[in-house]
Amino acid sequence: MVHLTDEELLKLQDKYPDTWEDWIIRVDRGKAMKDYKYKNDYAGILSWIDKEEKEETQKAFNELMAEAEYLNPH
């Protein structure tokens, strides 16, 4: 179970209005299935979000570079 203070929940809802529920569910499942433990679930959720955003940025960069190489082969 994910534990958030009222203030943490409001911050999550404000910063991620379209996905906050999904993040809570994902972290809750991770805790249940893989026995993840966090001293602070809010920080854990932010960590998951940060990791996914970095992965998406890297994926977009790789796709852009592949397209550039396709358009301008050496």
C-alpha positions in Angstrom: 0.0 0.0 0.0 1.3 3.5 -0.9 1.3 5.9 2.0 1.0 9.6 1.2 0.2 12.6 3.3 -2.6 14.9 2.2 0.0 17.4 1.2 2.0 14.9 -0.9 -1.1 13.7 -2.7 -2.1 17.3 -3.5 1.4 18.0 -4.9 1.3 14.8 -7.0 -2.2 15.7 -8.3 -1.1 19.3 -9.1 2.2 18.3 -10.9 0.8 15.2 -12.7 -2.9 15.8 -13.1 -3.4 13.2 -15.8 -1.2 10.5 -14.4 -1.0 10.7 -10.6 -3.4 7.8 -10.1 -1.5 5.6 -12.5 1.8 6.3 -10.6 0.2 5.4 -7.3 -1.1 2.1 -8.8 2.3 1.3 -10.4 4.3 1.9 -7.3 1.7 0.0 -5.2 2.0 -3.0 -7.5 5.8 -2.8 -7.4 5.7 -2.8 -3.6 3.3 -5.7 -3.6 4.9 -7.8 -6.3 8.6 -7.1 -5.7 8.6 -6.1 -2.1 9.9 -2.7 -2.8 10.2 -0.6 0.3 10.5 3.1 0.6 11.1 5.3 3.6 8.9 7.8 1.8 6.4 6.7 -0.9 6.1 10.2 -2.3 9.9 10.2 -3.0 9.6 6.7 -4.4 6.9 7.8 -6.9 8.9 10.8 -7.9 11.9 8.6 -8.5 9.9 6.3 -10.7 8.6 9.3 -12.7 12.1 10.7 -13.1 13.4 7.4 -14.3 10.6 7.0 -16.9 11.1 10.6 -18.1 14.8 10.0 -18.6 14.2 6.7 -20.5 11.6 8.4 -22.7 14.0 11.3 -23.4 16.8 8.8 -24.3 14.5 6.8 -26.5 13.4 10.0 -28.4 17.0 11.1 -28.8 18.0 7.6 -30.1 15.1 7.7 -32.6 16.0 11.2 -33.8 19.7 10.2 -34.2 18.7 7.1 -36.2 16.4 9.2 -38.4 19.2 11.7 -39.0 21.6 8.9 -39.9 19.0 7.5 -42.3 18.4 10.9 -44.0 22.2 11.7 -44.1 24.1 8.5 -44.5 27.9 8.9 -44.6 
